[in-house]
Amino acid sequence: MSRPTDTSLPDTLSVLDVVALTVGVVLGSSIFSNPAPVAGTVASFEGILFVWGLGGVVTLIGALCYAELASAYPHAGGDYYYFQRAFGDWMAFLFAWARLTVIQTGSIVFIAFVFGDYASQIFSLGAYSSSLYAALAILFFTFLNAEGVQWGKTTQQVLTGATVLGLLLIVGAGLFLAPESAAEAAPNPTESWWSSSQIGGAMVFVLYTYGGWNEAAYVSGELRNVKKNMARALLISIGLITVLYLLVNWAYLNGLGVAGVSNADAVAADLMRATLDESGAIVLSLLVVVAALSSTNATIFTGARTNFALGRDTPLFSLLGVWNDRTDTPANALWVQCGIALALVGVGAATRQGFQSMVDYTAPVFWLFFLATGVSLFVLRQTEGDVDRPFEVPLYPLTPLVFCLASAYMLWSSLAYTGIGALLGAGVLLAGVPLLWFRRREPAET
């Protein structure tokens, strides 16, 4: 098996930078919508908080696995590099292809459409307002990140900080401004919430809301003292996200009651209207805009790193493997990623269901490779046992096994619940298979 070419990068990122990127990716739009179906599934105050806490535990287990991989194998490619060492070039190439054309670009567009939907409520740009806003956000943040790593990471710190403060505003409104009678209205569940069907159904939404934390792996090559700081950055990020999610859901329940949360079309907006009147709905729209912009910037920042690693290893995509020393960024990878994302915005505009289309398009492919990452930990423990591991996942092999089982369950769920968009995503992934033949015909590097 060939080894990747050198991708040593300047260590320009601190623990704070990585935490801001990770938290910024995760705290996107889902926390403003997914608590409603979770509450409708579990239908119990205690059960709702339990599944959100359980989501944090499952996410922490995944983060522990990633902390071992990222600290032992720091690389701009993240999962791409783990797959290359564990399974070979073919798997790494297919993952990088999927991330370039489906996973990351689809996620960028998914989040940008959320921004477009809420920005259009504040000021509409016409019939295709959401799509226009999405395209403008992608172009702006690509330009910003291409101009320099300092611009990208500073912007991310500001946007993540604003998102956290906004979520704390929701917590304050729900816990201290809600009418006393709100939490008393609760549905009478027909069965105990402690059932596998209810918890399993709720966890589909919960784990989706926690998604994105693994993006930290793609900046491991730029993190200072990565062997010590990667585990620290991941644990801080997951801890902060879990606490925020528990507080926000407590606020929703206290302000609206279980019935109010489960029946809400826009749970956060309903809470803000109940506590701050219509002015609260305007505040919430601005908050969602900031959160979506934060996730868009972070996803653009991390996505280009895998594309850069692919370009360094594959002459067919050599354009992507150019590092701009002046700006400390993979500028070409950023702009190619932007072009594909804009094409997907066009797909979303054509279907008039941009948000849902991108969920269907990305979910099955994402969970397929997430499962493969967990398996790669087992493989690398066996095949490269002599590699220095500054951080080792505790309770091995139980911890990564739980991570693999959770990923397999989410893969099955995404296949069961997504529509035709999932077939399109799978088709684009399979389109990368013929490229493997062309890649094998390339002359070997000396």
Secondary structure, 3 states (H helix, E strand, C coil): CCCCCCCCCCCCECHHHHHHHHHHHHCCCHHHCCHHHHHHHHCCHHHHHHHHHHHHHHHHHHHHHHHHHHHHCCCCCCHHHHHHHHCCHHHHHHHHHHHHHHHHHHHHHHHHHHHHHHHHHHCCCCCCHHHHHHHHHHHHHHHHHHCCHHHHHHHHHHHHHHHHHHHHHHHHHHHHCCCCCHHHCCCCCCCCCCCHHHHHHHHHHHHHHHCCHHHHHHHHHHECCHHHHHHHHHHHHHHHHHHHHHHHHHHHHHHHHHHHHHCCCCHHHHHHHHHHHHHHHHHHHHHHHHHHHHHHHHHHHHHHHHHHHHHHHCHHHHHHHCCECCCCECHHHHHHHHHHHHHHHHHHHHHCCHHHHHHHHHHHHHHHHHHHHHHHHHHHHHHCCCCCCCCCCCCCCHHHHHHHHHHHHHHHHHHHHCCHHHHHHHHHHHCCHHHHHHHHCCCCCC
